[in-house]
C-alpha cells in the first residue's frame, strides 16, 4: 500500500489517497463498535515525519438537542477511551506497516464541539521523514523554532530534550513533538511517588504552553488560539499542536463545519 499512498509526486493526490485510507479505518471503528458514521469531514496535512488529521461530524438535529439542550454526551465522547484503545492496538500498527515506517508517537485529542459539529485531531509522528519533500519552504523556520524549543527546555530544566520534531503544515498549523524530557531523577521520582506524577505532567504542559506563546508571538500572530497539548509520561513524549493565528483557526472551523 505504501507505493500507492506515499510515492506520489503530487501533494494533493497523496492527501486524497490518505483521506480515503483514513476513512476506511474510521468506518472499521464504526463497524466494530456498531456506531453510526463517526466522520463526515476530514482534513489531513503532512510534513517531514508528521501527519496531522482532523475528523469531524455535523450533528443531526436530535443529536444537537441531546448535547446542548439536555447535556448528554455524544457517542464519540462516550466511547472515546475505547476508540483510542482500538487506535493504539490495531490502527497504529497497521498504519505503521502500510506507510513503511514505525509511528514512534501518536495522540488522539479528546473531542470538542464547535457550533453543531463535534471534532477531534490526531497526530502521528513517524520514525523517519516520509513527507520531507512536501512544503519544504518552511524548513529554515522549522529549524529556527526547533533551536528555540531546545534552548528553552535546557534553560528551564537544565536538561535538553533528546529529540524534537517541528512541522508547519499547510501554512496553517504548527506541530511540535518532543521526546526525552524526563531526567533520570524525574523518571525515578515519579516511579516511586506516583501521586506526584500528575504534577510533573502539568509542569511540562505549562512549559509547552509558554514556549508556544513565545513562538506564535514572534513568528506568526499575537492573537493566539487555544493550543492542544499533551504529555505522555509513560513514553516521555510531549505533543504541541496549534493553529498559527486565531483568525486562521476560526476560518478552519467554519470550513470544517459547513
C-alpha positions in Angstrom: 0.0 0.0 0.0 2.9 2.4 0.6 3.8 2.5 -3.1 0.2 3.6 -3.8 -0.3 6.1 -1.0 3.0 7.8 -0.4 5.0 7.6 -3.6 3.0 10.3 -5.4 4.6 13.4 -6.9 1.5 15.5 -6.1 0.8 16.6 -2.5 -2.9 16.9 -3.3 -3.0 13.4 -4.7 -1.2 12.0 -1.7 -3.7 13.8 0.6 -6.7 12.4 -1.2 -5.2 8.8 -1.0 -4.6 9.2 2.7 -8.1 10.6 3.3 -9.6 7.5 1.6 -7.3 5.3 3.6 -8.2 7.1 6.8 -11.9 6.8 6.0 -11.6 3.0 5.8 -10.0 2.9 9.3 -12.8 5.2 10.7 -15.5 3.1 9.1 -13.9 0.0 10.6 -14.2 1.5 14.1 -17.8 2.2 13.5 -18.5 -1.3 12.3 -16.7 -2.9 15.3 -18.5 -0.8 17.9 -21.8 -0.6 16.0 -21.5 3.2 15.8 -23.2 5.4 13.2 -20.9 7.3 10.8 -18.3 9.0 13.0 -16.8 11.4 10.5 -18.3 13.3 7.6 -15.5 15.8 7.1 -11.7 15.3 7.1 -8.5 17.2 6.9 -5.0 15.7 6.6 -1.7 17.6 6.4 1.8 16.2 6.1 5.3 17.5 6.7 8.6 15.7 7.3 7.7 12.8 9.7 4.4 14.3 11.0 0.9 13.5 9.9 -1.9 15.8 11.3 -5.5 14.7 10.9 -8.9 16.4 11.7 -12.1 14.4 11.9 -15.5 15.9 12.5 -19.1 15.1 12.2 -22.0 17.5 11.9 -24.6 16.7 14.5 -28.1 15.8 13.4 -30.9 17.9 15.0 -31.7 15.3 17.6 -28.0 14.9 18.5 -27.6 18.7 18.7 -30.6 18.9 21.1 -29.4 15.9 23.2 -26.0 17.6 23.7 -26.8 21.2 24.1 -30.4 21.1 25.5 -30.1 18.0 27.7 -26.4 17.8 28.4 -25.9 14.3 27.0 -22.6 13.1 25.7 -22.2 12.3 22.0 -21.4 8.7 21.3 -17.9 9.7 20.2 -17.3 11.2 23.6 -19.0 8.4 25.5 -16.8 5.7 23.9 -13.6 7.8 23.4 -11.4 5.6 25.6 -12.5 2.5 23.7 -11.8 4.2 20.4 -8.3 5.3 21.5 -7.6 1.8 22.7 -8.6 0.4 19.3 -6.4 3.0 17.5 -3.4 2.2 19.7 -3.6 -1.6 19.3 -5.0 -2.0 15.8 -5.0 1.1 13.7 -1.5 2.4 14.6 0.4 -0.9 14.0 -1.5 -1.3 10.7 -0.7 2.3 9.6 3.0 1.8 10.5 3.1 -1.2 8.3 1.2 0.3 5.4 3.3 3.5 5.5 6.6 1.6 5.8 7.7 3.4 9.0 7.0 2.9 12.7 4.9 5.5 14.4 7.1 6.5 17.3 4.5 8.8 18.9 0.7 9.4 18.4 -2.1 11.1 20.2 -5.8 11.4 19.6 -7.1 14.6 21.3 -10.4 14.3 23.1 -13.4 15.5 21.1 -14.7 19.1 21.3 -17.7 21.0 20.0 -18.0 23.9 17.6 -21.5 25.1 16.8 -23.3 22.0 15.5 -20.1 20.0 15.0 -18.1 17.5 17.1 -14.4 17.3 16.2 -11.1 15.8 17.1 -7.4 16.0 16.0 -4.9 13.2 15.7 -1.1 13.5 15.4 1.2 10.7 14.2 5.0 11.1 14.4 6.9 8.6 12.3 10.5 7.4 13.0 11.7 8.6 9.6 10.8 11.6 7.4 8.3 10.2 4.9 7.0 13.6 3.8 10.1 15.7 3.8 9.7 16.8 0.1 6.3 18.4 0.9 6.1 22.1 1.9 9.9 22.4 2.1 9.7 26.2 2.0 9.2 26.1 5.8 12.4 24.3 6.5 14.5 27.2 7.7 11.8 28.5 10.1 11.2 25.0 11.4 14.9 24.6 12.2 14.9 28.0 14.0 11.8 27.0 16.1 13.5 23.7 16.9 16.5 25.6 18.3 14.3 27.9 20.4 12.4 24.9 21.8 15.6 23.1 22.7 17.2 26.2 24.3 14.0 26.9 26.3 13.8 23.5 27.9 17.5 23.4 28.6 17.2 26.7 30.4 14.0 25.7 32.3 15.1 22.2 33.4 18.9 22.2 33.0 18.3 19.1 30.7 17.6 19.3 27.0 15.2 17.1 25.1 16.6 14.0 23.3 14.7 14.7 20.1 12.5 17.5 18.7 10.3 17.4 15.6 8.8 20.7 14.3 6.5 20.9 11.3 4.5 23.8 9.8 1.6 22.1 7.9 -0.3 23.8 5.1 0.9 27.2 6.3 -1.8 26.9 8.9 -0.8 24.5 11.8 2.3 24.1 13.9 3.1 20.7 15.4 6.0 20.1 17.8 6.9 16.7 19.1 9.4 16.4 21.9 10.9 13.2 23.3 13.2 12.7 26.3 12.2 15.4 28.8 12.3 13.3 31.9 15.7 13.4 33.6 16.9 10.2 35.3 15.9 11.8 38.6 12.4 12.7 37.5 11.8 9.3 36.0 12.9 7.6 39.2 10.9 10.1 41.3 7.6 9.6 39.6 8.0 5.8 39.6 8.4 5.9 43.4 6.0 8.8 44.1 3.0 8.1 41.8 1.0 10.8 43.5 3.4 13.4 42.1 3.3 12.2 38.5 0.4 14.4 37.7 2.3 17.4 38.9 5.2 16.6 36.6 2.9 16.2 33.7 1.2 19.5 34.4 4.6 21.2 34.7 5.6 20.1 31.2 2.2 21.2 29.8 2.7 24.7 31.4 6.2 24.9 29.9 4.9 23.8 26.5 2.2 26.5 26.6 4.8 29.2 27.5 7.2 28.3 24.7 4.4 28.0 22.2 3.1 31.5 23.1 6.6 32.9 22.6 6.9 31.2 19.2 3.5 32.3 17.9 4.0 35.9 19.1 7.5 36.0 17.5 6.7 34.5 14.1 3.0 34.4 13.4 0.3 36.4 15.2 -0.2 37.9 18.7 -3.8 36.8 18.8 -3.4 33.1 19.5 -5.9 30.3 19.6 -6.1 27.8 22.4 -3.5 25.1 21.8 -3.8 21.3 22.1 -1.0 20.0 24.4 -0.5 16.5 25.8 2.3 14.8 27.7 2.6 11.0 27.8 4.7 10.4 30.8 4.9 6.6 30.2 6.6 7.2 26.8 8.2 10.6 27.8 6.7 12.4 24.8 5.2 15.8 24.6 3.0 16.9 21.6 2.1 20.5 21.0 -0.5 21.5 18.3 -1.7 25.0 17.4 -3.1 26.9 14.6 -0.9 29.8 13.6 -3.4 32.5 14.4 -6.9 32.9 15.9 -8.3 34.1 12.5 -6.9 31.1 10.7 -8.4 28.8 13.4 -11.9 30.3 13.2 -11.8 30.1 9.4 -10.7 26.5 9.6 -13.6 25.6 11.9 -16.1 27.4 9.7 -14.9 25.4 6.7 -14.9 22.1 8.5 -18.4 22.6 9.9 -20.0 23.9 6.7 
